[in-house]
Amino acid sequence: MIPFNKPYSTGNEIKYIEEAVASGKISGNGVFTKKCQLFFESNYGIKKALLTTSCTDALEMAAILTNIQEGDEVIMPSYTFVSTSNAFVLRGAKIVFADSRKDHPNIDETKIESLITSRTKAIVPVHYAGVACEMDTIMELAKKYNLFVIEDAAQAIDSYYTGKDGVKRALGSIGHLGAFSFHETKNIISGEGGLLAINDESFIHRAEIIWEKGTNRASFFRGEVDKYGWVDIGSSFLPSEIIAAFLWAQLEKLEDIQKVRKDHWLEYENKLAGWAEKNNLLLPVIPDYATNNGHMFYLICYSLEQRTKLLEYLKKNEILAVFHYISLHKSPFYSTKHEGGDLPETDKFTDTLVRLPLFYELNPQKVIDTLLRFEF
């Protein structure tokens, strides 16, 4: 069986974990935590990076930092993972779902302005498959209506957006805040793990407090205060040094991991293009303003029935391909709360998108050969 995902080890994970244990400092915010955070700040232009135990936690920190309260509205795509919404629902927000683009599961930036009301507090673009949303429009709307932008960059490490000004910016570094994931299904992993990217300096001081359970502990260890205590709300968002040590081994090999993954992606694209066109399937679209970080390769079928048949065929041939998100506006939890209209593009992707296996040690040719034999 070819799995959908297989976590990749660079070879240094155990070594660095042993170093962390031997140091006597395994509770977090030690040497490896600082190395990982500096990596994101130095390489991606993020003003302050804070490791978290998950992308979910990073999003929850963002919701606290932007002071989301009961009755506030937050605009985001419906085609996303539940954590994107949960972070704001937990603060009492009403989620206002926007439809996807016709050519890509990302939020349709042209549909956002009509959803903004006097209660709107934030826009949360999700960079699906590591491909950038159209951030110029989103940031212009945020400025016009005095809104926060929180990038869900869970899948978007080492991916970029080129704006109308010609400047290339890393995803997660454009909005006021950004959130990354290092779940085992991502390009760079630590099993579970995440990172909050802070791009608005006004959030940095409070973010450290929230990160450290609502205390000014970080300031204490820098010698800025003579004792620390409870000064704000917060939680245990800080991961252990063991998680950070594993992550550092991955970040050291980022260039190699990215090259292999992108090579796999391009092999899929090159060898399936003619087959897909012949059989009325669509391959991923990378807009001119976006880069491809090799996170995900998917197919868009022309019907739910075709997708079901394709998934069954691949499983029968010992290849585990999967569909992805169920539209959140139709979820059991939120369907009765959704007050907007239909989201046809979102529902299309829910019914027709197929994710193919993509991981470092994959031989894509085996999947390709199997697909080319599929009879429609």
Stockholm file with secondary structure:
# STOCKHOLM 1.0

chainA/1-376         MIPFNKPYSTGNEIKYIEEAVASGKISGNGVFTKKCQLFFESNYGIKKALLTTSCTDALEMAAILTNIQEGDEVIMPSYTFVSTSNAFVLRGAKIVFADSRKDHPNIDETKIESLITSRTKAIVPVHYAGVACEMDTIMELAKKYNLFVIEDAAQAIDSYYTGKDGVKRALGSIGHLGAFSFHETKNIISGEGGLLAINDESFIHRAEIIWEKGTNRASFFRGEVDKYGWVDIGSSFLPSEIIAAFLWAQLEKLEDIQKVRKDHWLEYENKLAGWAEKNNLLLPVIPDYATNNGHMFYLICYSLEQRTKLLEYLKKNEILAVFHYISLHKSPFYSTKHEGGDLPETDKFTDTLVRLPLFYELNPQKVIDTLLRFEF
#=GR chainA/1-376 SS CBCSCCCCCCSCHHHHHHHHHHHTCCSSSSHHHHHHHHHHHHHHCCSEEEEESCHHHHHHHHHHHTTCCTTCEEEEESSSCHHHHHHHHTTTCEEEEECBCSSSSSBCGGGSGGGCCTTEEEECCBCGGGCCCCHHHHHHHHHHHTCEEEEECTTCTTCEEECTTSCEEETTSSSSEEEEECBTTSSSCCBSCEEEEECSGGGHHHHHHHHBTTBCHHHHHTTSSSSCCBCSCCCBCCCCHHHHHHHHHHHHTHHHHHHHHHHHHHHHHHHHHHHHHHTTCBCCCCCTTBCCCSCCCEEECSSHHHHHHHHHHHHHTTBCCBCCCCCGGGSTTTTTTCCSCCCHHHHHHHHHEEECCCCTTCCHHHHHHHHHTCCC
#=GC SS_cons         CBCSCCCCCCSCHHHHHHHHHHHTCCSSSSHHHHHHHHHHHHHHCCSEEEEESCHHHHHHHHHHHTTCCTTCEEEEESSSCHHHHHHHHTTTCEEEEECBCSSSSSBCGGGSGGGCCTTEEEECCBCGGGCCCCHHHHHHHHHHHTCEEEEECTTCTTCEEECTTSCEEETTSSSSEEEEECBTTSSSCCBSCEEEEECSGGGHHHHHHHHBTTBCHHHHHTTSSSSCCBCSCCCBCCCCHHHHHHHHHHHHTHHHHHHHHHHHHHHHHHHHHHHHHHTTCBCCCCCTTBCCCSCCCEEECSSHHHHHHHHHHHHHTTBCCBCCCCCGGGSTTTTTTCCSCCCHHHHHHHHHEEECCCCTTCCHHHHHHHHHTCCC
//
